[in-house]
Amino acid sequence: MDSTAPPLLELRGVRAAYEGITVLRGVDLAVAAGQVVALLGPNGAGKTTTLKVAAGIHPPSGGRLLLAGRDVTGVRAGDLARAGVCLIPEGRGVFPNLSVRDNLWMMTFTGRGREETEDAAYARFPALASRRAQQAGTLSGGEQQMLALARGLTTDPAVLLLDELSMGLAPLVVADLYERVAEIARQGVAVLVVEQFATAVLKTADRAAVLARGRVPWQGRPDSSLHAELSSYYLGSAP
């Protein structure tokens, strides 16, 4: 990935609040096409809120949101989705009482036919093909996460936002999922991943950002200096 490529997704000085309580206090963050950026930090830092602002689900109270250089601050979630922003929320977001096939067929509103939708999903996640008639709620956690990704990727997103992809999953399953995420990024998608546990994502990430107290005090390549920064912010010793 060209490190000089312009950002596809950018947050500039973004502020956000819930019922008057400020959560984000001026977040600056950028993700280029073909790049995986890991957003790390302790619980309550505002990581999920950052994704919600980027997806248009939560309105910012200040700052700017840009998509491919265009100011989209305040644009509704549905319009951002049509412009290529896809959020895979925490908890996988599949319909547990529907079959794998029916979960995929619900995405045909994007303009693809049923067969094309299924073929694309099974090509990317072969494990789902043998589960096509199975209720989604009876899949393993990793398979449910694959299904959630397959559903989201049906929209051919330019920006993919992932919230806690590793939650509740075994390390080997997580490693496999992040290999798929890296493949998605190599196709030119800008990927922003929120993770509580840094080790889950850092082998995949091109860049990392630490979110603490509503700001991003550190961002850069995931090297040894990151681990020192994370320790200070997770343990509360950073200023």
Salt bridges, closest charged atoms under 4 A:
GLU10 OE2 - ARG12 NE 3.10
ASP71 OD2 - ARG64 NE 3.07
ASP79 OD2 - ARG76 NE 3.53
ASP79 OD1 - ARG82 NH2 2.72
GLU116 OE2 - ARG112 NE 3.72
GLU118 OE1 - ARG101 NE 3.47
GLU143 OE2 - ARG131 NE 3.36
ASP156 OD1 - ARG112 NH2 3.25
ASP176 OD2 - ARG180 NH2 3.27
